Amino acid sequence: MRYYLSLIVPHLVGFLSPGPPLADASEPLSAFIRGMAERNYFLGQTLLLERRAANGRNSDLPMLARELVKAKSAVLVTIGYPTAVAAKDTGLHSRSIGGGRPRCDRPRRQLS
């Protein structure tokens, strides 16, 4: 009889907030968790969250974003423009969910 070991490596997602830490029940985080579950990523199984919050101190955002990268986050999810800028400066792709339609930062072609 053969036994197969299934190794499921969870994806670490870093959440960067300009305000207080996001609770699981907060609207942005619960929407993210629901959306990921619809795509078969389940919190605690195939998805882990690492959170950092600036508590209103935008000057701390770059340091917090670097902490999330050092924690080996696969992606950084940000809320608002200042957090998106801090995440972009780490070199890791980021997606902004605050203040409008989510979008992924991608290089744009220059028009001549």
C-alpha positions, 0 to 999 in steps of 0.5 A: 500500500502506498501513502502519499503525503499532501503538502499544502503550503499556505499563502501568506498575505500581508495586510497594511492598514493606515489606521487601526489593525483590521479585525476579521469582522471588518468590511475590507477583510471579511470581503477579502476572506469571502472572495478568497474562499470563493476561489478555494483559498481558506483562512487557516488552511491555504491562506494565512494573514499577517497584519500591520497597522500604522494607527494614523502614523503614515511615516511608519508605513514604509517600515511596516511594509518592509516587515510584511515583505521580510515575513515572506508575504506573497502579496501585500493588500493595502487600504488607501493611497499612502499604504499603496505607495509604501507597498509599491516601494518594497518592490512587491506587487500590491493591490489597493482595496480602499477608495475605489475599484481594486486594481493591480499596479502594473507598468504602463506602456509609454505612448510616443 
